[in-house]
């Protein structure tokens, strides 16, 4: 299927590795001009070279921390009129809520709620004027199925979800959609760190813990980053113009609910 996004400008946040990189790679393969960003130049340049070599598209690297005003300004100086915006930022560390104080909560809300809201604020009106825009926020299955050690993430991402529900419907009349993409356990460094932390907490060997852990997933395995990137690319496509204000689970059947 031709997604109809060749030649569009796509800005993918926090994309030198993991889910952001997977989304950038798929968008580049579809012919979009892609801007990726991260805080560390070496890792970012390697990712840009890898994506460009694999997909043959135009990939530009911007050293920027999307969780800061300066970083967001640098991103939009490099790509001032994105047609596609994929919001993403690293998740806060796991732990016990008894240990978290004001600063830990402020950092989590800034990274996983406010930063996405501010990027949307900066990009939405331009998309409306151009009569095309796709915004995808990478959140988490924890929005629907909270994970106890990930309380910082649960809270901040749920806040973003509520905010998006309030703003995502009106822009659809201008062919601008806003959706949230909720990964379950997708095989990234972040996922393995969470799973291995669970093994340590349970006092189990990592391999045996992983086997029992993924038995709770309908697919009995972690997802592949490329699978996640493909779902993101479809939501960014011209075919997805009638999908907005939705929370799209990509979790292999982990979430047990009907809605």
Number of C-alpha atoms within 10 A of each C-alpha: 6 11 16 15 22 16 15 20 23 27 29 27 31 26 29 26 20 18 28 26 25 25 26 33 30 24 32 28 20 22 20 24 24 29 25 27 30 25 16 13 15 11 14 24 20 14 23 25 15 15 24 18 12 13 18 15 20 18 23 18 21 23 19 23 21 27 25 15 14 11 18 21 17 18 24 17 11 15 18 15 19 24 27 29 25 29 26 23 23 18 18 19 16 17 14 12 14 6 7 12 9 7 9 15 18 13 16 23 21 19 23 29 26 21 21 27 16 16 22 19 11 16 19 22 14 16 22 18 11 13 15 21 30 26 29 25 27 24 28 25 23 20 21 16 14 15 14 14 16 18 21 25 28 24 19 24 27 19 16 21 20 10 14 22 16 10 11 17 16 13 19 20 12 15 19 28 29 28 24 25 22 21 21 23 24 22 16 16 12 16 15 16 13 15 18 17 16 18 18 12 9 11 10 13 11 17 11 10 17 18 12 11 17 17 12 15 19 14 13 15 18 20 19 14 20 18 15 22 20 16 17 28 26 18 26 28 20 17 14 15 19 13 14 24 19 17 22 18 20 21 21 19 14 19 18 11 8 4 5
